Amino acid sequence: MIQCPTCKQELQPGVRFCPHDGTPLTETSASDPTRTPSEPTVSSSPPTSKELALPLVIGGRYRLTELRGGGGMAKVYRAVDVTLEREVAVKLINQELRNETEFDARFQREARIASQLSDPHIIVVHDFGIDAEHGPYLVMEYLQGQSLRERLQSEGPLPLRAGLQLSAQLLLALIHAHGKNIVHRDIKPDNIFLLNQSGVRLHVRVLDFGIARIYRRGEAGNAETLTHPGAVLGTPRYMSPEQLAGQPIEIRSDLYSAALVIHEAITGQLPYVSGKKLCELCPEASPALQDLLDQCLKPNPAERPPSAVEVYLRLQELGKASGILLLPPGAMDKLVASRQSTEPTIEYTPPAPPRARLRRRALVGLAMLLVAVAAVWLVKHFYFTARPVDRQHESLSGVHIGDPQQGVVEKLKLVKGGPLNPWTEEPAPGYVGHVLRPEDLGLPAEALPRLDVQRSADDKICVIFFEDKVRAVIAREAHAATARGLKVLDHKGRVLDVYPEDASEDQYIEVRDSARASRKIEIRRYDALGIGFEMHEKKVTAITLYPLVTNP
């Protein structure tokens, strides 16, 4: 039996999630109940300090007026910046966490890094400091709206379109933070804030980056946190298995938590509570969205998507299918480029005025038309127009009549075999074609027994050598091409375009492939070029190269 670290219920071995409260379970976290305390938002620090008497001024500048919430790490107060006369939120770190001599210095260093986050979907950190009496604090913008948790409790799950918008903005916040080596560690509905912006679509801010863990690439095992060693920071039911087990975490731990939040935002339930598929809880959701969330929820971090950028781009495609524009067009290009760029911040380009946008579309359309016309001309010029080739230098698969035998054998990987008479009445399929005749080789009859016939391993190319020189080539493979670029399987019309010269012979023959079937083959020979084609149903089926014939 194992024990849930949150509700302490005894569970059967092998259970991944607690059926009572949804807490993810791992062998380490379940067997060590002291690893994760029973509070919803946890750290292994002692209980928080007693309530402060309000109003209270800290840092000589911020007057705390109302307690708004808090957890094991800090408490959040509504406050007024008496210098700038503006409303702010102040997060006061619990004094009990200052049990290490290096805590204050580490807090200032990490708060300075966190305050450098500047993304439209991350709450703004205005200031930070250490009050002589009440300790470290962060000063943030005061938001008007409600958390995703409050929205789910009051109105139920979001419509799919709104859920995709929320998901995309959450991923954009993670892209920006991960680009600065900051892992959030506590993604949950309580830390997703929905702003009240009249006339503006759903807008999301992610909270609590101010006490996030700073993750340094290559130093994951040595990275420091604001909590004392061995602490587990986060909310159990939204934590990744490796985080619950107290193991080192990195950016893919945030992707695990984000997938849980996205599922809950769309369905109102965590995926492991009901046991139902996403499409059963939200019929509008596509299988592609289910696959994306399933991959993010893999227990092994290595099997999850490698970055928040990858998850966002896949969400963007799902948004397009739902008719949702998640980003202005220019921002998408910058996001794709950020995969290779060292600059993690993605700039947002405001939409152009309507008239300028129409003008830009017209110019883009004209440019695309010109490109299309140029492409058609290039295809016609290079594909359908005969290329001027000296008839003495016609070739097949890069092989010319008279080429040395050794080089051709190595190039085409030929082996000895095939009939000694390559123009027998019933030629073996794959060895020779129906174009070549003994007189085409320009050799006396007594020389024919000395021919060396070799073929490729797949029987698609046959080369006839005489006195260590190429005397003829027959090819049936799709990649075989003449010097003018004509290939096996090209259409008959292309033969006439690429070889506009008058054919020396054009005939049809009946060929029996087996005892039951026969087919009609068209033979087209160009003796003056030393090239001939077999065609069946208007497709080139074989090409033969032989010594050119000059008329006396």
KESE-959667 format. One record per residue: x, y, z of N, C-alpha, C in turn; residue in three letters. Coordinates in steps of 0.1 Angstrom, whole numbers, plus 5000, padded with zeros to 4 digits. Layout:
% KESE-959667
XYZXYZXYZAla...
% end
This chain:
% KESE-959667
500849885000500050005000500950135000Met500450234994501050364994500150465000Ile500650585004499850685010499950815002Gln498750875000498651004993499251115002Cys500251194997500951285006500051405010Pro498851425003497951535006496851495016Thr496051385012494951355020495251235030Cys496451175028496851065037496050935035Lys495250925024494550805022495450695017Gln495150565022495950455017495450405004Glu496350384994496050354980496850234976Leu496250164965496950054960498250094953Gln499250004953500550034945500250044930Pro500950134924500750154909499850264905Gly499050324915498150424912498950554909Val498650624898499350744894498850864901Arg497450874903496850994909495850954920Phe495851034930494951004941493451024936Cys492550924938491150944933490351034942Pro490951074954490151154964490451304961His491651344958491951484957492751514944Asp493051414936493751434923495251454924Gly495851434936497251454937498051354928Thr498951404920499851304912500751234922Pro500951104920501651014928502850964921Leu503950964928505150884923505650794935Thr506450704931506950604942507650684953Glu508350784949509150864959508250944968Thr507351024961506451114969505451034977Ser504950924972503950854980504550784992Ala505750734991506350665002506950755012Ser507050885009507750975018506751095021Asp505751065030504751165032505251295038Pro506451295043507051425049507551515038Thr507551465025508151545014507151655011Arg505851635011504851735007503851755018Thr503851875024502851895035501451885029Pro500451895038499051865034498351995030Ser498952115031498252235027498252235011Glu497152305005497052304991498252364984Pro498752474989499952534984501052524994Thr502152454990503052405001504452454999Val505152465010506552465011506852395024Ser508052345026508352275038508752365049Ser508452495048508852585058507852585070Ser508252645081507352645093506052735090Pro505052735099503852805097504152955095Pro503253025088503453175086503253255099Thr503753375098503653465110502253515112Ser502053575123500653625127500353745118Lys498953775118498453875109499054015114Glu499254105103499754235106498654325109Leu498854425117497854535120497954635109Ala496854645101496754745090495954865094Leu496254985087497255005077498655005083Pro499654975073501054965077501955005066Leu502955085068503855125058505155045058Val505554985047506754915046507654975036Ile508954965038509955025029509855175028Gly509155235038509055385039508255435027Gly507455355020506855405007505455335005Arg505255215009504155135005503255115017Tyr501955165016501055155027500155045025Arg500254935033499354815031498054845037Leu496954825029495654855034494654735035Thr494954625028494054505029494754385025Glu494554275033495154145030494254075019Leu494954035008494153984997494353834995Arg495353775001495553625000496953595004Gly497253465002498653425005498753275007Gly499953225009500153085011501453065019Gly502152945017503252915025504453005022Gly504553065011505753155008505553295012Met504353355010504153495011502653525013Ala502453655017501053705017500953825008Lys499853845002499653954992498654054998Val499154184997498354295003497954394992Tyr496854454993496454564985497154684992Arg497754774984498554874990498555004981Ala499155114986499255234979500655284979Val501155314967502555374966502355524969Asp502855564981502555694986503355794978Val504455754972505255844964504655884950Thr504155774943503555794930502055804931Leu501455784943500055784945499255694935Glu499755574935499055474926498855344935Arg497855264931497455144937498455034933Glu498954954942499854844938499454724947Val500054614944499954494952501354464958Ala501454434971502654404977502654264982Val503654184978503854044983504854044994Lys504554015006505454015017505853875020Leu507153845018507753715020507653675035Ile507253555038507053515052508453515060Asn508453575071509653595079510353455082Gln509553355084510153225088511053165077Glu510953215065511853165055513253215056Leu513453325064514753385065515653315076Arg515653185075516453105085517853075080Asn518153135068519553105063520253245062Glu521553245064522253375063522253425049Thr522153345039522253385025520853425019Glu519753415027518453425021518253565016Phe518553665023518253805018519053835005Asp520253795005521053824993520553744981Ala520153614983519553534973518253594968Arg517453644977516153704974516353824965Phe517253904968517454034961517953994946Gln518853894946519453854933518353804924Arg517453714929516453644921515253744918Glu514953834928513953924925514354024915Ala515654054914516154144903515954084890Arg516253954889516053884876514553874873Ile513753834883512353824880511753954876Ala512254074881511654204877512054244863Ser512954164857513354194843512354134833Gln511454044838510453994829509454104824Leu509354114811508554214805507754154794Ser506654094797505754034787504354074790Asp503554094780502154134783501354034791Pro501853914792501053814799501653774812His502553854817503253834830503053964839Ile502653944851502354054860503654134861Ile503554264862504654364862505154374876Val506454354878507054374892507754514891Val507154614899507554744900508854764908His508954694919509954724929510154604938Asp511254604946511454504956512354564966Phe512454504978513354554988513154465001Gly513854505011513854435024513554545035Ile512354525041511954615052512654575064Asp513154675072513954645084513254565094Ala511854585095511154505105510354385099Glu509854405087508954295081509654215070His510854245066511554155057511354185043Gly511654085034511654105020510154125014Pro510154205004508754224997508954254983Tyr507954224975507854254961506654354959Leu506854444950505754544946505354514932Val504054484930503654454916502454544913Met502054534900500854614895499654544902Glu498654634905497354584911496454554900Tyr495954434899495054384888493654394891Leu492754434882491354424884490754314876Gln490154224882489654104875489453984885Gly489653864880489453744888490453644883Gln490753554892491653444889490853334881Ser491553254874490953144866490153054876Leu490753034888490052954898488653014902Arg488653144904487353214907486353204895Glu486953214883486053214871485453074870Arg486252964872485752824871484652804882Leu484852854894483952834905482652904903Gln482653024897481453104895480753084882Ser481453054871480753034858480952904851Glu481852824857482152694850483252704840Gly483452604832484552594823484452704812Pro485552744806485552834795485052774782Leu484452844773484252794759485552754753Pro485552664743486752624737487552734731Leu486952824724487752934718488453024729Arg487653054740488353134751489353044757Ala489152914759490152834765491452824757Gly491352824743492552824735493252954736Leu492453074737493153204739493953204752Gln493253154762493953154775495253064775Leu495152944768496252854767497352924760Ser497052984749498153044741498853154749Ala498153234756498753344764499553294776Gln499053184782499853114792501253064786Leu501153004774502352954768503353074764Leu502753184760503653304756504353354769Leu503653354780504353394793505453294796Ala505253164794506253064797507453074787Leu507153104775508253124765509153234769Ile508553344773509353454777510253424790His509553364800510253334812511353224810Ala511053124803511953014800513153064792His512953164784514053224776515053294785Gly514553334797515453394807515853304818Lys515653174815516053064825515253064838Asn514053104837513153114849512053004848Ile511952914857510952814858509952864868Val508652854865507652914874507452824886His507252694884507152594895505752574901Arg504852674899503552664906502452714896Asp502452664884501352704875500052634879Ile499052714882497752664887496652764884Lys495352734884494352834881494452954890Pro494852944903494953054912495953154907Asp496953114899498053204894497853244880Asn496653214874496253264861495153374863Ile495453494860494553604863493953654850Phe492553674850491853724839491453864841Leu491953954833491754094834490454144830Leu489854244836488654304831489054424822Asn488954394809489354504799488154514790Gln487354614792486154634784486454654770Ser485754574761485954584747487154514742Gly487854434750489054364746488854214749Val489354134740489153984742489853944755Arg489653814758490253764770491653794771Leu492153854782493553884784494053824797His495153754797495653674808496953734813Val497053734826498353764833498753644841Arg499953604841500453494850501153554862Val500753504874501253564886502353474892Leu502953534902503953454911505253414905Asp505653484894506953464889508053524899Phe507553614908508453674917509153584927Gly508553464930509253374939509553244932Ile509653254918510053134910511453094913Ala511752964909513052924909513852964897Arg515053014899515853054888516652934883Ile516452894871517052774865518152804856Tyr519452764859520552794851520852674843Arg520952684829521152574821522552514824Arg522652384825523852324828524152314843Gly523352384851523552384865522352354873Glu521452264866520152234873520352184887Ala521252094888521452034901521952124912Gly522552244908523152334918522252454919Asn521152474912520352594912519852614926Ala519752734931519252764944517852814943Glu517052804954515752854955515652944967Thr514453014968514253094980513953014993Leu513552884991513252805002514552735007Thr514452675019515652605024515852475017His517052405017517252285010516252175014Pro515752095003514851995005513352035004Gly513152165003511752215002511152174989Ala509852154990509052134978508052244976Val508152324966507352444964506352414953Leu505052434956504052414945502752364951Gly501752334943500452284947500452134942Thr500252044951500451904948499651854935Pro498451894934497651834923498051894910Arg498852004909499352054897500852034895Tyr501451964903502951944902503251824894Met504351834887504851714878505351604888Ser505351484883505851374891507251394896Pro508151454888509551474892509651584903Glu508651684903508651784913508151724926Gln507051644925506551574937507651494944Leu508451424936509451334941510651414946Ala510651544946511751624950513051614941Gly512851574929513951564920514151704913Gln515351724907515651844899514551864888Pro514051994886513052014876513652114866Ile512952124855513352224844512052264837Glu512252324825511152394819509952294816Ile510252164813509152074810508252044822Arg508752074834507852064846506752164845Ser507052284840506052384838505052344827Asp505452274817504552234806503552124811Leu504052044821503151944827502052014834Tyr502352114843501352184851500452264842Ser501052324831500252404822499152324815Ala499552194811498552104805497452074814Ala497652054827496652034837495652154837Leu496252274838495452394839494652414826Val495152384814494452404802493252304802Ile493452184806492352084806491352124815His491652174827490652214837489952344832Glu490652434825489952554820488952524810Ala489152424802488152384791487052294796Ile487352204806486352104810485852124824Thr486552204832486252224846486752114855Gly487452014849487951904857489451874853Gln490151824863491451774860491351634852Leu492351604844492151494835492151354842Pro492751354854492851224861491651204871Tyr490751294872489651284882488451204876Val487951234865486851174859487151044851Ser488351034846488750914838488250924824Gly487651044820487051054807488051134798Lys487951104785488751174775488251324773Lys489251404768488851544766487651564757Leu487551484747486451504737485151464743Cys485151374754483951344760483451454769Glu484351524775484051644784483751764777Leu484451784765484251904756484151854742Cys482951824737482851774723483451854712Pro483651984715484252074704485752054703Glu486351994713487851974713488251874703Ala489351894696489751804686490751704691Ser490851584684491851484689493251544689Pro493551644681494951694681495251764694Ala494151834700494351894713494551794724Leu493751684723493951574732495351514732Gln495851494720497251444718498251534724Asp498051664722499051764727499051764742Leu497951764748497851754763498451624768Leu498051514762498651384766500151384766Asp500751444755502151444755502751534766Gln502151644769502651734779502551664793Cys501651564794501451494807502151364808Leu503151344800503951224801504651224814Lys504651114822505451104834506951134832Pro507451084821508851104819509051234812Asn509751334818509951464812510551464798Pro511451364795512051354782511051324771Ala509851274774508851244764507951354762Glu508051464769507151584767507751674756Arg506951764751507551864741508751924747Pro509751954738511052014743510952154748Pro509952234744509952374748508452424748Ser508252544754506952604754506752654740Ala507752684732507552734718506852624710Val507352494711506752384704505252374707Glu504952384720503552364724502652484719Val503252604719502452724714502252704700Tyr503152664692503052664677501952554674Leu501852444681500852354679499452404683Arg499452484694498152544698497752644687Leu498652714681498352814671497652744659Gln498152624655497452554644496052514648Glu495852474661494552444666493652564666Leu494252684669493452804669493052844656Gly493852824646493452854632492252774628Lys492352644631491152554628489952604635Ala490052674646488852714653488452864649Ser489252924640488953054636489453164646Gly490553134653491053224664492353274659Ile492553404659493853464656494553494670Leu495453404673496153414686497153524687Leu497753554676498853654675498653744662Leu499153864662499253944650500153864640Pro499953874627500753794617502253814619Pro502753934621504153954622504853884634Gly504053884645504553824657504853674656Ala504053604647504153464645505553434639Met505953514629507253494622508353504633Asp508253604641509253624652509353514661Lys508153454664508053344674508753224668Leu508553194655509153074648510653104648Val511053224645512553254645513153244658Ala512353254669512953254682513453114686Ser513153014678513652874681515152874680Arg515652944670517152954668517753074674Gln516953174677517553304682517853294696Ser518853374700519253384714518453484721Thr517653564714516853664720515453604724Glu515153584737513853514740512653604739Pro512753734740511653824740510953834727Thr509653824726508953834714508153964713Ile508454044704507854174703506554164696Glu505554244701504254234695504054354685Tyr503654334673503554434663502054474663Thr501754594665500354634665499754624651Pro498454594649497854584636497954724629Pro498154714616498254834608496954894606Ala496855024603495555094600494855024588Pro493555024587492854954576493354994562Pro493555124559493955164546495355104543Arg496255124553497655074550497654924549Ala496754854557496654704556496254664542Arg495254734536494754704523495754724512Leu496554834514497654864504498654754505Arg499054714517500054614519499554484513Arg498254444515497754324509497754334494Arg497454444488497554464473498954444468Ala499954504475501254484471501754334472Leu501354274483501654134485501054044474Val499754074471499154004460499754014447Gly500154144444500854164431502254094431Leu502954094442504254024442504053874441Ala502953824447502753674445502353644431Met501653734424501253704410502453704401Leu503353804404504653814396505453684398Leu505553644411506353524414505753394407Val504353394407503753274400503953274385Ala503953394379504153404364505653364362Val506553414370507953374368508153224370Ala507453164380507653024382507152944370Ala505952984364505452914353506452924341Val506953044339507953064328509152974330Trp509652964342510852884345510552744343Leu509352694347509052554345508952524330Val508252614323508152584309509452594302Lys510352684306511652704299512552584302His512652544315513652444318513052304318Phe511752294319511252154320510652104307Tyr509952194299509252154287510052194275Phe511052284276511752324264513052234263Thr513252194250514452114248515752194251Ala516652134258517952194261518852164250Arg519652264245520552244234521652154239Pro521652024234522751934237523351884224Val524651884224525451834213525051684211Asp524551644199524051514197525151404200Arg526451454199527551364202527651334217Gln526951404225527151394240525851354247His524951284240523751234246524151134257Glu523451124268523751034279522550974285Ser522750874294521650814302522150784315Leu521550834326522050814340523450864341Ser523850964333525151024334526250934327Gly525850834319526750754312526650784297Val527850794291527950824277528550704269His528150694257528750584248530250614248Ile531050504250532450514250533150534263Gly532250554274532850574288533650444292Asp534750454299535450334304534550244313Pro534750114311533950024318534050024333Gln535250034338535450034353534750144360Gln534850264355534150374362532650364362Gly532050314351530650294350530150184359Val530950074360530549964369530450014383Val531450094387531550144401530450244403Glu530150334394529150434395527750374397Lys527450274388526050224388525950094396Leu527050054402527149924411526549804403Lys527249784391526749674382527349544386Leu526649434382527149304384527049224371Val527849124369527749044357526448964357Lys525848944345524648864344523848914332Gly522748844330521948874319522248794307Gly521348794297521548714285522748764276Pro523448674270524548714261523948784249Leu522748754245522048814233521048914239Asn521349044240520349134246519149164238Pro519149114225518049154216517249024212Trp517148934221516448814218514948844216Thr514248754209512848784206511948804218Glu512248734229511448754241512448794252Glu512848924253513848964262513448954277Pro514348924285514048904300513649044306Ala512549064313512149194318513149244328Pro513449364327514449434336515849434330Gly516149344321517549344315517649444303Tyr516749424294516949494281515549544277Val515549634267514249684262514049624248Gly513049684241512649644228513149734217His513949834221514549924211515749874204Val516649814212518049784208517949664198Leu518749674187518949574177520449544175Arg520849424170522249404169522949504160Pro522349544150522949644141523149774147Glu522449804158522549934165523949954171Asp524649844174525949854181527049884171Leu526849874158527849904148529049814148Gly528749684152529849594153529649474143Leu530749414138530549294129529949184137Pro529249094130528548984137529548894145Ala530848874141531748794148532148854161Glu531948984163532249054176531249044187Ala529949004183528949004192529148904204Leu529748794202529948704213530848754224Pro531648864220532548914230531949034238Arg530649054236530049154244529949124259Leu530149214268530149194282528849264287Asp527849194291526549244296526549244311Val526349364317526249374332524949454335Gln524449424348523149484352523349534366Arg522349614370522249664384521549554393Ser521749564406521149454414519649454414Ala518949564411517549564410517049534396Asp517949504387517549474373516849584366Asp517149714370516549824364517449894353Lys518749864353519749914344520549804338Ile520749804325521549704318522549784310Cys523849754311524949824303525649714295Val525849734282526549644273527949714270Ile529049634274530349684271531049604260Phe531949664253532749604242534149654243Phe535049564246536449604247536649714257Glu535949694269536049784281535549924279Asp534649934269533950064267532450044266Lys531650144271530250144270529750134255Val528950034252528350034239526850054238Arg526150034249524750064250524250064264Ala523250134267522650144281521150134279Val520450044287519050034288518650064302Ile517650154305517250184319515750184320Ala515250124331513850114334513550184347Arg514450244354514150304367513750444366Glu512950494376512350624375513350744375Ala514550714382515550824383516450834371His516350734362517250744350516850864341Ala517750944337517451064329518451084318Ala517951134307518851164296519551304298Thr520451334289521151464290520251584290Ala519051564283518151674282517151674294Arg517251584303516451584315515251494314Gly515051424304513851334302514051214311Leu512951174318513151054327512150954324Lys512450834329511450724329510150764337Val509050734332507750764337507250904333Leu508050984326507551114320506451084310Asp505651184307504551174298505051174283His504351114274504751114260504851264255Lys503951344259503951484255505251554258Gly505851514269507151574273508251524263Arg508151394259509151344249509151424237Val507951464232507851544220508351684222Leu508151734234508651874237510151874238Asp510751774245512151774248512951724236Val512351634228513051584216512151624204Tyr512251754199511451794188511951744175Pro513151684174513651634162512751524156Glu512851514143512051404136512651274141Asp511751184145512151044149512450964136Ala513450884138513850794126512950674125Ser512250644136511250534136510250554147Glu509050524144507950534154506950424151Asp506850324159506050214157505450154170Gln504450064168503849994179504149854178Tyr504449784190504649644190503749584201Ile503449454199502649384209503649304217Glu503649314230504549244239503649164249Val504049034250503348944259504148934272Arg503548974283504248974296504148834303Asp503048764300502848634305501948554296Ser501648434300500848354292499348404291Ala499048504299497648544300497448694295Arg498548774295498348914292499348964282Ala498949064275499849124265499549274266Ser500549354261500349494261500949554249Arg500449674245500949744233501949844237Lys503149834232504249934235504550014222Ile504750144225505150234214506650254214Glu507250234203508750254201508950384194Ile509850464200510250594193511750604193Arg512350594181513850594180514350724174Arg515450774179516150894173517550844170Tyr517750784158519050724155520150834154Asp519750954149520751054148521251104161Ala520551074172520951114185521450994193Leu521150874189521550754196520650734208Gly519350764207518450744219517150694214Ile516550604222515250554219514350534231Gly513050544230512150534241511050424239Phe510750364250509550274250508450344258Glu507250344253506150404260504950314261Met504250314272503050234274502050324281His500850324275499750414280500350554282Glu501050604272501550744271502550774282Lys503150674288504250694298505450634294Lys506650694296507950634292508250524302Val508450404296508750284305510150244304Thr510850284294512350244293512950344283Ala514250364285515050444276516350374272Ile516650374260517850304255518850404248Thr520150394252521150474246522050384238Leu522350424225523150334217523950434207Tyr525050384201525850464192524950534181Pro525150664180524350734170524650684156Leu523650694147523750654133523750774124Val524750794116524750904107524350854093Thr523550934087523050904073524150934063Asn524450844054525450864044525050984035Pro
% end
